[in-house]
Amino acid sequence: MQWRKSPKDLIDLFSSVVPGPPVVQRKMFGYPAAFVNGNLFMSLFQDDLILRLPERLREELLKVDGAKIFSPMPGRPMREYVAVPPRIMANQKELASWVLRALEHGESLKPKSQTGKPKKAAIKTKRSAPSKKRK
């Protein structure tokens, strides 16, 4: 499956609604993405703007015509993520409201380490003093 780049107008829309600090922007799979505490909460994928939402808000957004559970590949849904419908993307004020809800959800998640992998605890061993031989 070949992925397409997001159109410039969608990238511009993403840039116009992505919040500032503590949000960190970087690319994920070549697409603009926004993270808070190491957790992805907003991204682009081809022609879609994706938001990570808690169940109650996902259900609410999915009632809007054109909204759908995000599936980067057929049969591979990412159930916490919703592709925002065109009607909401056309209304920057409404889109910004949904982005803030996704940010709040992202902030509520357990922070991830910088690499995204849990750090291993250092193993401490008790060292004994070297034994001294008595003569």
C-alpha positions as CSV (number, residue, x, y, z in Angstrom):
1,M,0.0,0.0,0.0
2,Q,1.4,3.4,-1.0
3,W,0.7,6.3,1.2
4,R,0.0,9.8,-0.2
5,K,1.4,13.0,1.3
6,S,-1.2,15.2,2.9
7,P,-2.3,18.2,0.8
8,K,-0.7,21.6,1.6
9,D,-4.1,23.1,2.7
10,L,-4.6,20.2,5.2
11,I,-1.0,20.8,6.6
12,D,-1.8,24.5,6.9
13,L,-5.0,23.7,8.7
14,F,-3.2,21.4,11.1
15,S,-0.6,24.1,11.8
16,S,-3.3,26.7,12.4
17,V,-5.1,24.7,15.1
18,V,-2.3,22.8,16.8
19,P,-1.8,24.2,20.4
20,G,1.5,25.6,21.6
21,P,3.6,24.4,24.6
22,P,3.5,21.9,26.2
23,V,2.6,20.4,22.9
24,V,5.5,19.0,20.9
25,Q,5.2,18.7,17.1
26,R,7.1,16.2,15.1
27,K,6.5,13.9,12.2
28,M,5.2,10.4,12.5
29,F,5.4,8.2,9.4
30,G,6.2,11.4,7.4
31,Y,3.0,13.2,8.6
32,P,2.7,16.2,11.0
33,A,1.8,15.0,14.5
34,A,1.3,16.6,17.9
35,F,2.2,15.0,21.2
36,V,1.7,15.9,24.9
37,N,3.7,14.1,27.6
38,G,4.9,11.8,24.8
39,N,1.4,10.8,23.9
40,L,0.1,11.3,20.3
41,F,-3.2,13.2,20.4
42,M,-3.5,14.8,16.9
43,S,-2.0,13.9,13.5
44,L,-2.5,13.9,9.8
45,F,-2.6,10.8,7.7
46,Q,-3.0,11.3,3.9
47,D,-6.3,13.3,3.6
48,D,-7.4,12.8,7.2
49,L,-6.9,14.9,10.4
50,I,-6.9,12.4,13.3
51,L,-7.8,13.1,16.9
52,R,-7.3,10.7,19.9
53,L,-10.4,11.0,22.1
54,P,-11.8,9.2,25.1
55,E,-14.7,6.9,24.4
56,R,-17.5,9.3,25.3
57,L,-16.2,12.0,22.9
58,R,-15.3,9.4,20.2
59,E,-19.0,8.3,20.2
60,E,-20.1,12.0,20.0
61,L,-17.8,12.8,17.1
62,L,-18.7,9.6,15.3
63,K,-22.3,10.7,15.1
64,V,-21.2,13.6,12.8
65,D,-21.6,12.6,9.1
66,G,-18.2,11.7,7.6
67,A,-16.5,10.9,10.9
68,K,-14.9,7.5,11.1
69,I,-12.6,5.4,13.2
70,F,-9.1,5.9,11.9
71,S,-7.8,2.9,10.0
72,P,-4.3,3.5,8.5
73,M,-4.7,0.2,6.6
74,P,-7.8,-1.8,5.8
75,G,-8.8,-4.1,8.7
76,R,-6.4,-2.2,11.1
77,P,-8.5,0.2,13.0
78,M,-7.0,2.4,15.7
79,R,-10.1,2.6,17.9
80,E,-9.0,5.5,20.1
81,Y,-8.6,7.7,17.0
82,V,-11.2,9.4,14.9
83,A,-10.8,10.9,11.4
84,V,-12.4,14.4,11.7
85,P,-15.2,14.9,9.1
86,P,-14.9,17.6,6.4
87,R,-17.8,19.6,7.9
88,I,-15.8,20.1,11.1
89,M,-12.5,20.7,9.3
90,A,-14.3,23.5,7.4
91,N,-15.2,25.3,10.6
92,Q,-11.9,26.3,12.3
93,K,-13.6,27.3,15.6
94,E,-15.3,24.0,15.9
95,L,-12.2,22.1,14.9
96,A,-10.1,24.0,17.5
97,S,-12.7,23.0,20.1
98,W,-12.3,19.3,19.2
99,V,-8.5,19.6,19.2
100,L,-8.5,21.0,22.7
101,R,-10.6,18.1,23.9
102,A,-8.1,15.7,22.3
103,L,-5.3,17.6,24.0
104,E,-7.1,17.3,27.4
105,H,-7.4,13.6,26.8
106,G,-3.7,13.3,25.9
107,E,-2.7,15.2,29.1
108,S,-4.8,12.8,31.1
109,L,-2.8,9.8,29.9
110,K,0.2,8.4,31.6
111,P,3.3,10.3,30.4
112,K,5.7,8.4,28.2
113,S,9.5,8.5,28.4
114,Q,11.4,10.4,25.7
115,T,11.9,7.2,23.6
116,G,8.4,5.9,24.2
117,K,9.9,2.9,26.0
118,P,9.8,2.4,29.7
119,K,13.2,3.0,31.3
120,K,14.7,0.0,33.0
121,A,15.4,0.4,36.7
122,A,19.0,0.4,37.6
123,I,20.0,-2.7,39.4
124,K,21.9,-2.0,42.5
125,T,24.0,-4.6,44.1
126,K,25.4,-4.6,47.6
127,R,29.1,-4.6,47.4
128,S,31.0,-6.1,50.3
129,A,34.4,-4.8,51.3
130,P,37.2,-6.9,50.0
131,S,38.3,-9.4,52.5
132,K,41.6,-8.9,54.2
133,K,43.8,-11.8,55.0
134,R,45.2,-11.8,58.5
135,K,48.7,-13.0,59.0
